[in-house]
Amino acid sequence: MAATTQLKDAILHCPHCGHNVHLDIDISEEEQDYQDECAACGGDIHIRMHRDIGDGKLHVSVDADDEQYY
């Protein structure tokens, strides 16, 4: 039996321009690390998600893709 995808709508702010970015987050996955693009400015957004075993909550962090190089 295949796993069911569970999507949750989230609104995040672009780290480049501050524009609201709407994402559908797959909450059935424990760990996620991917890139998305801001529809307003075209900047790359790095999104990391991790489900904490202790509290069961999904923690999301967002940064500009180029921040990891400085």
Rosetta blueprint (number, residue, H / E / L):
1 M L
2 A L
3 A L
4 T L
5 T L
6 Q L
7 L E
8 K E
9 D E
10 A E
11 I E
12 L E
13 H E
14 C L
15 P L
16 H L
17 C L
18 G L
19 H L
20 N E
21 V E
22 H E
23 L E
24 D E
25 I E
26 D E
27 I L
28 S L
29 E L
30 E L
31 E E
32 Q E
33 D E
34 Y E
35 Q E
36 D E
37 E E
38 C L
39 A L
40 A L
41 C L
42 G L
43 G L
44 D E
45 I E
46 H E
47 I E
48 R E
49 M E
50 H E
51 R E
52 D L
53 I L
54 G L
55 D L
56 G L
57 K L
58 L E
59 H E
60 V E
61 S E
62 V E
63 D E
64 A E
65 D H
66 D H
67 E H
68 Q H
69 Y H
70 Y L
